Amino acid sequence: MNREEITLLGFEIVSYAGDARSKLMDALKAAQEGNYIEAEELVEAANTCIVDAHRAQTSLLQKEAAGEDLAFSVTLMHGQDHLMTTLLLKDLMKHMIELYKRGE
C-alpha cells in the first residue's frame, strides 16, 4: 500500500471510531434520561461502527504480517488513537448505563 492508501484507511478508521464515539455519548445521555432501551440500541450501533473500524485495521495488519512494507501515516496513527479511546469509552459506557439502571 502506498502512503495515500494508508492515509485514506486512517481517515476511514477515524470516521468509524468517531461515529461510534458519538453514538456512545448519545447512549449515556439516553441512560441519564432513563431511556435504557435506546441507550442499549445506541451501544449496539456503536459496536457496529467499531467492527467496521476493526476491519479496516485488520486489513493493514494482514498486509504487514505478509511482509508488505507499509508507509507511515500520521492520519493512521490518529485513527488508531480514536479507535483505542472509543473501545475504552464503550467499556465505560456499559458500566455507566448499568449504574444508572441500578440508581432507579
C-alpha positions, 0 to 999 in steps of 0.5 A: 500500500502506498502512503495515500492508501494508508492515509485514506484507511486512517481517515476511514478508521477515524470516521468509524471510531468517531461515529461510534464515539458519538453514538456512545455519548448519545447512549449515556445521555439516553441512560441519564434520561432513563431511556435504557432501551435506546441507550442499549440500541445506541451501544449496539450501533456503536459496536457496529461502527467499531467492527467496521473500524476493526476491519479496516485495521485488520486489513493493514495488519494482514498486509504487514504480517505478509511482509508488505512494507507499509508507509507511515501515516500520521492520519493512521496513527490518529485513527488508531488513537480514536479507535483505542479511546472509543473501545475504552469509552464503550467499556465505560459506557456499559458500566455507566448505563448499568449504574444508572439502571441500578440508581432507579 
